[in-house]
Amino acid sequence: MDLVAQAKQHIVEIDIDAAKNSLETSLILDVREAAEYTAGHLPGAFNIPRGVLEFKIGSHPDFQDKQDAHIIVYCQSGGRSALAAEVLNKMGFNNAVSMAGGFKAWTESGNEVV
């Protein structure tokens, strides 16, 4: 948890309402494992698991040359997404943010899941 706490000091976290309001103008990145993603995800989300993010993001067609795009990153509860947002920012993605509370908070708020 210390790594997550440290990451959260260097990133921007947005709440569920801000994420919902930005779905159509942002790239949505689900960093959960493939099975989690398949079971349900945010509308329009792309899946790149946290464990392979650094290796896959550069070759993913929807993220190539998108260093200035607004990217909303989420996981199950907010830990992996905080770490992922920090890494993305270090990799030159200037507007990566983490969705606080993750998929769990999203579903508990009654929002749409695909």
C-alpha angles and dihedrals in degrees: 000000000000090000091053092048090050092048091051089059090061103042141060117249121199128197127240094264093052090048092049091050091051100046095103096046100041140065108246116214122192109197095184121112119280094256091053091049092048091052090059140319144176117284111273095010123152118211123226110152116232092241093063101029097111091050099044109034095075093055097041106108094219093056101040112116090000099117091132097043119113106250122192110201122196140170132172099294109355106270101097091040092054090053091045094049090051091051092046091052090050089050091056102265096136101193107041113138133179123234107231114232093015128217091334093060090043093056094041088056089059096247124155119277126191 
